[in-house]
């Protein structure tokens, strides 16, 4: 197990390095420096600023400075737009928010997705099944950027039950709509995967044997069918992390929750390259970490996989 | 194509061949036509394409002209009406929504098609090469895919768009570059099984060159998988583009796309101009539905597992 984890971490290192170098080169090749503005600065001032941010060094040295800064101290450098803030501060402010409602959405999506999928599979071709399949198809064509306005329209403008946006320290009223918007499409995918895999398991021979033994439906489900049926769901949890984070961009923007997605879009609109890079790299690292966790989990549940 | 020649040859042979041979594609077409949802979706999708192509001919206003008569009071005067030529109403700036939706449809469909073409070509060539060559090359090539897969592409794409300036072609290519990885994995898996077939050995034994074998024997046999995957890829491309346009980082005015229109419509919802969300949303949802159903239909029709 340990060897497996180490091997995966070994592959993760080049990935992160590629990501860092690639985003750095991208930023470097951007037309116009971060300090060229409509009102040009005096050349001496510009030279001073560029020296401060190491922009005068040769490219390879700049990359080296950046990479060592990121790797050794998690230092993503200063923001190019807000002179009194570092990238770390901006990330540190937004990340807890995203993490909070992201985790809740994740749990909600996994729980309800599995429940929906299991209900559909156990009542195949009944109205419950059709309802569940209908919900999951509907959720697939209604992505979060469509869900969000509809939710606001219904719950804020028509019913007046929930605040239309804001974070307010994560009070529950402010959490409901972001969580629904973020978890729905993901829940739908889980439900679909769960349904088809459980159906396949339920038609296998050992379930027939279990039924012939006279086990109740509940015993069959929880003792025999559920564990193998969960495997495809678990392997889907890997890409989820990316889906959730990407979705959080929309949620942040629409509900102004102040999460990391909002910081990303703001920096994209302001050409604040260092913040964009920092967030991209952070998400890349987290993706790799999450994939690793999912792989370990998968191997732990499925005895057929040798690490 | 094969179907036609097949039926012709059996007709000329007359009673010599009483049992008509059925090709894979003939079988697939029969099964596809039996799938009612898929056929209806195909017809509806053709309708959407016709609107995108010939819609401008019906428009009373173009997509840039501001109708000064309605500008003061969009919420009442800008509503959909046949009499003043705004079939879908106007947007917040008094521009004809019908023209804008038609234009957005063109852009969104184009993104879907161009993006998935790029993804399919790249992914197929890469995957087929890796699978066919095998051994160490295959190992390295797929390891590269593994590494690239854990990069958060949505963020890198936005980074690209910000650094190089927003252009439609960059968006098209960028969206396509995102998803060739998955494609290459699928194609590689299929190629591995195809490689050991007798006709490849036969081709090798008469001295056919390797690249000819890949192009003439491997890829045509992969066509089923490619077609299924491509149809499922198009809605994903449209979703990605809409997502980026929703954030305000996609196509630029006066051009528009479904995502941009939905974003505009969503932001003006509280003024009661519901049609500004409704029409683009309807096009978006209907088209995605169609692609999903067609993809499902094709999978059922072409998947050899079901035979």
Interface residues (C-beta under 8 A of the other chain):
Chain A: X11 X12 X14 X15 X18 X19 X22 X23 X26 X27 X29 X30 X31 X137 X140 X141 X142 X143 X145 X146 X148 X149 X152 X153 X157 X242 X245 X246 X249 X250 X253 X254 X264 X265 X268 X269 X271 X273 X276 X277 X279 X280 X283 X284 X287 X288 X291
Chain B: X143 X146 X147 X150 X151 X152 X154 X155 X156 X158 X159 X160 X161 X162 X163 X164 X165 X235 X239 X242 X243 X246 X247 X248 X249 X259 X262 X263 X265 X266 X267 X269 X270 X277 X281 X284 X285 X288 X289 X292
